[in-house]
Amino acid sequence: MPTTNPHRSRRRRRDALVFLAFAGPNLLLIAAFIYYPLLSNLFYSTLNWRMGSTRATNAGFDNYVRLFTSPAGAEMWRVTITFTVVTVLASMVLGLLVALALNHRVPGVTAGRTAIFAPYVLSGVGVGMVWNFIFDPQLGVLGHVLRTLGARSPEWYLDGDLALVMVMIVYVWKNLGFCAVVFLAGLQSIPKDLMEAARIDRAGALRRFFRVTLPLLSPTVFFLTVTTILSSMQAFDILKIMTPSGNGTNTIVFELYLQGFGPYQNAGYAAAISVVLFVVLFAITAFQMRYVEKRVHYA
């Protein structure tokens, strides 16, 4: 019969106690502030409950049915998908172009990198307030420029589609610097001997970009795809400041706020939206980690 080594058993118990001593408080905090609220939210999503009320009725899956079948729910999904796709693609494409421009040793390049990244660290509330002044049809800078050129300023705040375009422009402007800096770091990590070898083989600029640079940037593209999708689907501050009541900019997070804390005060429906948002973000991230990462070239 095999015998258990007492020294090994004591060492395992000691390692387990050390692990619990260091990880235990963190696990308790995670359970208290993440998993318990998540499970509570699942319960609240099955209720017909007004925020602050002491009474609630069981709604079953009615909140989820409403989310996926009502015209307002369909509009919310349309706006969310449009906002996410446009802002992610625009931020990454423009960020890559800016990074390529800044990846040269020319006078003033450091100031240019700082200027590009600066909007990303600014408060979303402050950015929204400044751009509200720019887009104002009567008093805004953009309206003044258009009137000088003989054109009329669009009614950005009255037309739902224009309001969505407006907030997408501001969101891309604010987050462009993050993508540019990350792409710039990826470009500077590409071995110079590979580019020299491509030049020796008489590969043109476009061929070098698509055959050498872009494949070696795949880890950077993958990282930015994951982070920008998660960020865009959770965008809130700029939308709330520039369009307080929605009016065409009701993404899933903004609709969650309006339903739970805004004029509707429907906490049960807001809880159902948050549960669906969690599932969607988890599914998107899992899909990217499982399938998209296979196409990443870690050199």
Secondary structure, DSSP 4 states (H G I P E B T S, - for coil): -----HHHHHHHHHHHHHHHHHHHHHHHHHIIIIIHHHHHHHHHTTEEEBTT-S-EEE-TTHHHHHHHHSHHHHHHHHHHHHHHHHHHHHHHHHHHHHHHHHSS--TTHHHHHHHHHHHHHS-HHHHHHHHHHHH-TTT-HHHHHHHHTT-----TTTSHHHHHHHHHHHHHHHHHHHHHHHHHHHHHTS-HHHHHHHHHTT--HHHHIIIIIHHHTHHHHHHHHHHHHHHHHT--HHHHHH-TT-SS---HHHHHHHHHTSSS-BHHHHHHHHHHHHHHHHHHHHHHHHTGGGG----
